[in-house]
Structure formats: C-alpha cells, structure tokens
Amino acid sequence: MAYLHEHYAESISRWDLAQYANISEDYLTYCFRQEFGTTPMQYLQRYRVNQAKLLLKNSEKSITEIALEVGFTDSGYFSRVFRRQTGISPEAFRRA
C-alpha cells in the first residue's frame, strides 16, 4: 500500500507491485481482493482519481497537466476513468 501511495504518479504495473512485495502477481491480486475487494490496478486508479480531485479543487492546472501529474499518460483515458468513478467529468467536478 505504501509503495502505491509513494509511486502512484509513476508508471506502475502489477508486476512491479509483485516484485516489490516479493510475491507472484496472481497472489498479489488475490490478497488485494481479499483485503480491499478490488484489484491492485483498480485501487491505483481510484487513488489517482482522488489525488486528481484534490488538484482540480486546489490548483489552476489544466486537466491534461493534472492527468499527467497523477500518473495517467493520456488525458482522454484519465477523463473516462474519472467519469466512471465519480459520475461526472473532470471539468464538471472543477466547476461544482
């Protein structure tokens, strides 16, 4: 968990997490599902969206800048993930 929170803005794969924890990828996913009810990558996306929400409220950075800052490499994908998790677009969230 600490690794994800420290490195969320970087490109992280399931393999990276498993290597850090010194376990297999499948066991990592199994443990995450048991403890948190989600996969490690879904947790990472949720964490990134939460960090983006803070930036949207507290900065004047563009949506693209925020997407890149929280670890997304594509602002369109960021917007889709953000909308899926929050029910509104990043732009609408900022205006609200």
Beta strands, then each sheet from edge to edge (+ up, - down):
end
